[in-house]
Amino acid sequence: MAEIQVENPMPDSLAPLRLPDDRQLVLRVMPMPADANGNGDIFGGWIMAQVDIAGAVLPARIAKGRIVTVAVNEFIFKQPVSISDLLSFYAKVERIGKTSVTVNVEVYAERNPANLQVVKVTEANLTYVAIDKDGKPRLIPTT
Ligand SMILES: CC(C)(COP(=O)(O)OP(=O)(O)OC[C@H]1O[C@@H](n2cnc3c(N)ncnc32)[C@H](O)[C@@H]1OP(=O)(O)O)[C@@H](O)C(=O)NCCC(=O)NCCS
């Protein structure tokens, strides 16, 4: 995975940062003005929806069929997101159960292209369940 050098002073959240290489890029999106809240930052609910979409990518592949989100176990907004940030969603499978798959999603914002910064803005942990045609849990295929 490409390394992006980040020049930035003090705050920990803006410290030089490498995009994760133990995770898969599952979604990249740029929020639009319609996604902003009254302060001009991006609405947290919009970010949650994108994380849910991104988090489902690996479980859907593993489950080889229909899945639903059963739980958002943890969701942390570490830094605000701005309108022109390019957001990249990186996912890692944490656990494959009998019928469920749990993933961790990290979201990074690339901002200020003239002096590029990469900031981790959000981290979440979600569980998806494989379901059958009746909406009941089904076993995760082993092959
Ligand atoms: C997901 C659903 C099918 C699970 O049905 P259920 O009868 O409760 O299923 P179970 O209790 O057998 O649990 C199924 C799996 O989910 C896991 N699970 C259930 N509740 C959980 C929770 N709160 N957190 C984490 N995992 C959970 C169980 O551990 C189990 O995993 P495993 O088989 O890998 O061990 C059902 O709850 C449902 O349809 N929920 C609505 C889903 C939905 O609409 N999502 C979108 C909302 S925006």
Ligand as a Chemical Component Dictionary entry (heavy atoms), coordinates in Angstrom:
data_LIG
# 
_chem_comp.id                   LIG 
_chem_comp.type                 NON-POLYMER 
_chem_comp.pdbx_formal_charge   0 
_chem_comp.three_letter_code    LIG 
# 
loop_
_chem_comp_atom.comp_id 
_chem_comp_atom.atom_id 
_chem_comp_atom.alt_atom_id 
_chem_comp_atom.type_symbol 
_chem_comp_atom.charge 
_chem_comp_atom.model_Cartn_x 
_chem_comp_atom.model_Cartn_y 
_chem_comp_atom.model_Cartn_z 
_chem_comp_atom.pdbx_ordinal 
LIG C1  C1  C 0 -29.477 -10.390 13.043 1  
LIG C2  C2  C 0 -30.635 -11.345 13.419 2  
LIG C3  C3  C 0 -31.039 -12.144 12.197 3  
LIG C4  C4  C 0 -30.053 -12.262 14.504 4  
LIG O1  O1  O 0 -31.106 -13.099 14.909 5  
LIG P1  P1  P 0 -31.044 -13.804 16.343 6  
LIG O2  O2  O 0 -32.112 -14.815 16.394 7  
LIG O3  O3  O 0 -30.963 -12.752 17.388 8  
LIG O4  O4  O 0 -29.662 -14.560 16.217 9  
LIG P2  P2  P 0 -28.723 -15.191 17.343 10 
LIG O5  O5  O 0 -29.056 -14.786 18.716 11 
LIG O6  O6  O 0 -28.670 -16.661 16.996 12 
LIG O7  O7  O 0 -27.313 -14.511 16.974 13 
LIG C5  C5  C 0 -26.758 -14.691 15.692 14 
LIG C6  C6  C 0 -25.321 -14.217 15.748 15 
LIG O8  O8  O 0 -25.312 -12.821 16.036 16 
LIG C7  C7  C 0 -24.488 -12.565 17.158 17 
LIG N1  N1  N 0 -25.065 -11.477 17.905 18 
LIG C8  C8  C 0 -26.361 -11.345 18.302 19 
LIG N2  N2  N 0 -26.509 -10.215 18.987 20 
LIG C9  C9  C 0 -25.295 -9.610  19.021 21 
LIG C10 C10 C 0 -24.802 -8.408  19.601 22 
LIG N3  N3  N 0 -25.589 -7.593  20.286 23 
LIG N4  N4  N 0 -23.497 -8.107  19.414 24 
LIG C11 C11 C 0 -22.675 -8.914  18.731 25 
LIG N5  N5  N 0 -23.084 -10.085 18.161 26 
LIG C12 C12 C 0 -24.372 -10.416 18.320 27 
LIG C13 C13 C 0 -24.513 -13.855 17.963 28 
LIG O9  O9  O 0 -23.374 -13.944 18.801 29 
LIG C14 C14 C 0 -24.496 -14.867 16.844 30 
LIG O10 O10 O 0 -23.183 -15.023 16.331 31 
LIG P3  P3  P 0 -22.507 -16.500 16.132 32 
LIG O11 O11 O 0 -23.534 -17.399 15.517 33 
LIG O12 O12 O 0 -21.368 -16.216 15.179 34 
LIG O13 O13 O 0 -22.058 -16.937 17.465 35 
LIG C15 C15 C 0 -31.857 -10.555 13.992 36 
LIG O14 O14 O 0 -31.530 -10.017 15.244 37 
LIG C16 C16 C 0 -32.279 -9.418  13.055 38 
LIG O15 O15 O 0 -32.884 -9.664  12.028 39 
LIG N6  N6  N 0 -31.957 -8.182  13.429 40 
LIG C17 C17 C 0 -32.256 -7.017  12.564 41 
LIG C18 C18 C 0 -31.078 -6.789  11.594 42 
LIG C19 C19 C 0 -31.266 -5.518  10.829 43 
LIG O16 O16 O 0 -32.346 -5.194  10.387 44 
LIG N7  N7  N 0 -30.161 -4.784  10.686 45 
LIG C20 C20 C 0 -30.184 -3.508  10.048 46 
LIG C21 C21 C 0 -30.574 -2.459  11.020 47 
LIG S1  S1  S 0 -30.126 -0.904  10.460 48 
# 
loop_
_chem_comp_bond.comp_id 
_chem_comp_bond.atom_id_1 
_chem_comp_bond.atom_id_2 
_chem_comp_bond.value_order 
_chem_comp_bond.pdbx_ordinal 
LIG C1  C2  SING 1  
LIG C2  C3  SING 2  
LIG C2  C4  SING 3  
LIG C2  C15 SING 4  
LIG C4  O1  SING 5  
LIG O1  P1  SING 6  
LIG P1  O2  DOUB 7  
LIG P1  O3  SING 8  
LIG P1  O4  SING 9  
LIG O4  P2  SING 10 
LIG P2  O5  DOUB 11 
LIG P2  O6  SING 12 
LIG P2  O7  SING 13 
LIG O7  C5  SING 14 
LIG C5  C6  SING 15 
LIG C6  O8  SING 16 
LIG C6  C14 SING 17 
LIG O8  C7  SING 18 
LIG C7  N1  SING 19 
LIG C7  C13 SING 20 
LIG N1  C8  SING 21 
LIG N1  C12 SING 22 
LIG C8  N2  DOUB 23 
LIG N2  C9  SING 24 
LIG C9  C10 SING 25 
LIG C9  C12 DOUB 26 
LIG C10 N3  SING 27 
LIG C10 N4  DOUB 28 
LIG N4  C11 SING 29 
LIG C11 N5  DOUB 30 
LIG N5  C12 SING 31 
LIG C13 O9  SING 32 
LIG C13 C14 SING 33 
LIG C14 O10 SING 34 
LIG O10 P3  SING 35 
LIG P3  O11 DOUB 36 
LIG P3  O12 SING 37 
LIG P3  O13 SING 38 
LIG C15 O14 SING 39 
LIG C15 C16 SING 40 
LIG C16 O15 DOUB 41 
LIG C16 N6  SING 42 
LIG N6  C17 SING 43 
LIG C17 C18 SING 44 
LIG C18 C19 SING 45 
LIG C19 O16 DOUB 46 
LIG C19 N7  SING 47 
LIG N7  C20 SING 48 
LIG C20 C21 SING 49 
LIG C21 S1  SING 50 
# 
